[in-house]
Amino acid sequence: MFSVTEFEKMLDEYSKHVTILEGNLYEKSGWWGCFKIKKGKPYIFIEHNQPEADKLAILVEEFKHFLTTVGVIINQTSTSNRKQELLARRLTYKEVIPVDELIRCYNEGKYTEWEIAEELEVQPRFLRNALEYFQTQLYTGMIYHAASGDYRVTVGQTISFYRVPTAQAN
């Protein structure tokens, strides 16, 4: 049976709003992906010669730039440009690796970086960066309300989730 990947799902969804082109971007520009407005139309360009897991993260981040970025932000010495880059990256983490998906992996017994990355169709380094971001957003003892129930969060070198009865979560 044919299975649609997360990249293909996002490609289908985002192409309703922006033209997405794959090609030899890295060879020509040194970039793996970019968002650009040309003649008033939005485009996302992606280097075609890379793993699909990388393409997924790049596609989502460039789409987040489409939604949030104002102006040309290539010059990263500008504080404003760095903030816009960081915003797109954080929104990408939240979309590609929602906390509910981390909890699902945890409940399915997938605890290692490699198992979780494979399940979520991302590169381990992308997962690691996302987890570092989530460690700044979650805190030990907080109750996270997931679709599958309420979980107490423990944050250390890793993030752990412990299911709690609903009465304790309130």
C-alpha positions in Angstrom: 0.0 0.0 0.0 1.3 3.5 -0.9 1.9 5.7 2.1 2.1 9.5 1.9 5.0 11.0 3.8 4.8 14.1 6.0 6.8 16.0 3.4 4.3 15.1 0.6 1.4 16.2 2.9 3.0 19.6 3.6 3.9 20.0 -0.1 0.3 19.4 -1.1 -1.0 21.8 1.6 1.5 24.6 1.1 1.3 24.6 -2.7 -2.2 25.9 -2.3 -0.7 29.2 -1.1 2.8 29.4 -2.6 4.7 28.1 -5.6 7.2 25.4 -4.5 10.1 24.6 -6.7 12.9 22.0 -6.3 16.2 22.3 -8.1 19.9 22.9 -7.8 19.5 25.6 -5.2 22.6 24.8 -3.0 25.0 24.7 -6.0 23.8 28.1 -7.1 23.3 29.9 -3.8 24.8 27.9 -0.9 21.3 27.6 0.6 19.2 24.5 1.2 16.0 26.4 0.9 14.7 30.0 0.6 11.5 32.0 0.4 11.2 34.8 -2.1 8.6 37.1 -3.6 9.1 37.4 -7.4 6.9 39.7 -9.4 4.4 39.9 -6.6 4.1 36.1 -6.2 5.4 34.0 -3.3 7.9 31.1 -4.0 9.7 28.6 -1.9 12.8 27.1 -3.4 14.2 23.8 -2.1 17.5 22.0 -2.9 16.2 18.7 -4.5 19.4 16.7 -3.7 18.8 16.1 0.1 16.9 13.6 2.2 13.2 14.1 2.4 13.4 14.5 6.2 15.6 17.6 5.6 13.2 18.8 2.9 10.3 18.6 5.3 12.0 20.9 7.9 13.1 23.3 5.2 9.7 23.5 3.5 7.9 24.2 6.8 10.4 26.8 7.9 10.3 28.6 4.5 6.5 28.5 4.6 6.7 30.1 8.1 8.8 32.8 6.6 6.1 33.3 4.0 3.6 33.8 6.9 5.7 35.9 9.2 8.7 37.5 7.6 8.8 41.2 6.5 11.4 42.3 4.0 14.7 40.6 3.1 16.4 39.0 6.1 19.5 37.6 4.5 21.8 39.9 6.5 21.7 38.1 9.9 23.9 40.7 11.6 20.6 42.7 12.0 18.8 42.0 15.3 15.4 42.3 13.6 16.4 39.8 10.9 17.7 37.3 13.5 14.4 37.6 15.4 12.4 36.9 12.3 14.6 33.9 11.5 14.2 32.6 15.1 10.4 33.0 15.0 10.2 31.0 11.8 12.4 28.3 13.2 10.4 28.0 16.5 7.1 27.8 14.6 8.7 25.1 12.5 9.5 23.1 15.6 6.0 23.4 16.9 4.5 22.3 13.5 6.8 19.5 12.6 7.2 18.1 16.2 4.1 19.0 18.2 4.4 18.1 21.9 1.4 15.8 21.5 3.5 13.7 19.0 6.3 13.5 21.5 3.8 12.2 24.0 2.5 9.7 21.5 6.1 8.4 20.9 6.7 8.2 24.6 3.4 6.2 25.1 4.5 3.9 22.2 7.8 3.2 24.0 9.9 5.2 21.6 12.5 6.9 23.8 15.7 7.3 21.9 16.4 10.2 19.6 16.7 7.8 16.6 13.4 6.1 17.3 11.5 9.3 17.7 13.2 11.0 14.7 12.4 8.0 12.5 8.7 8.0 13.7 8.3 11.7 13.1 10.2 11.6 9.7 12.8 14.2 10.8 16.6 14.2 11.1 17.9 13.5 14.6 19.7 16.8 14.7 16.4 18.6 13.9 14.7 16.7 16.7 17.6 17.6 19.1 17.2 21.3 18.3 13.5 21.1 18.7 13.8 19.4 22.1 16.3 22.1 23.2 13.7 24.7 22.3 10.9 22.8 24.1 13.1 22.6 27.2 12.8 26.4 27.3 9.0 26.2 27.0 8.1 23.4 29.3 9.1 23.1 33.0 9.3 20.4 35.5 6.0 19.8 37.3 3.8 21.5 34.7 0.7 19.7 33.5 0.5 19.4 29.8 -3.0 18.8 28.4 -2.6 16.5 25.4 -5.3 15.0 23.2 -4.6 11.7 24.8 -4.8 12.9 28.4 -3.0 15.0 31.0 0.7 14.6 31.6 3.1 15.8 34.2 6.3 17.0 32.6 9.9 16.5 33.8 12.6 18.5 32.1 16.3 17.7 32.5 18.7 16.6 29.9 15.6 15.0 28.4 11.9 15.6 28.6 9.7 13.0 30.2 5.9 12.8 30.4 4.0 11.0 33.1 0.3 10.4 32.7 -1.7 11.8 35.6 -5.4 11.1 36.5 -7.6 14.0 35.3 -8.7 14.9 38.9 -5.0 15.6 39.8 -4.5 17.7 36.7 -7.0 20.4 37.7 
